[in-house]
Amino acid sequence: MDLAFSLPIYIIVVLYAFLGAAIKFIDQAYDEERYSRKLANVIAIVAGITMGGLMALDSPFSTAFYGAMIFSLVLARKIDNRAFLAGTLVAALTLLVLWPVTGPVVLLAPLIIFILAGFLDEVVDDLAQKAQAPKIVRWVMLYRPLSDVALVAMMLLGWFPWYYLVPYFAFTFAYLAMERLSWMDTGSVMRDFLSRAMSMIHVRP
């Protein structure tokens, strides 16, 4: 039974955005201790189910995109905490459980291209950070430009519909947005907001 491209695009966009934010949340919880690791572990399980479900239900694009992401992270040794490991295993298990029902299509050429682009993005980003490259260079490499180029090239070849740029960039923007957030910053903004709100309230006897 082939359910390729059966999910509505707006659902795919929301799920991609969730995964982008979730991955960065987990990364910051473990590497920078900015968020709760217990919450990160829970989010990792939900993200794993979501990712595995997308690979099973939205092939061939999500199958290639997230399958390549997992492979490239393994190659670059980026699965370096228990949450990422758990999420990866849950994603793989979810895909395997759904595979007999959905019969996802696996395109080897896009999968390999995504793997190579993702691996190179990870390696070059690490080099840019360790070499203390100029800030603009580090920001560009954080944005993973090689994967962007690879995706556009495959769309020009007609391998994937152009509308997949929307969920792809939803993932990217959510990832970058989460990187810039912190509970301390959020608390500061909220305190400033409440302070301003209270100053506008005039208590009359």
Secondary structure, DSSP 4 states (H G I P E B T S, - for coil): ---TT-S-HHHHHHHHHHHHHHHHHHHHHHHT--S-HHHHHHHHHHHHHHHHHHHHHSTTHHHHHHHHHHHHHHHTT---SHHHHHHHHHHHHHHHHHHHHH-----HHHHHHHHHHHHHHHHHHHHHHHTT--HHHHHHHHT-HHHHHHHHHHHHTTSS-GGGHHHHHHHHHHHHHHHH--HHHHHHHHHHHHHHHHHT-----
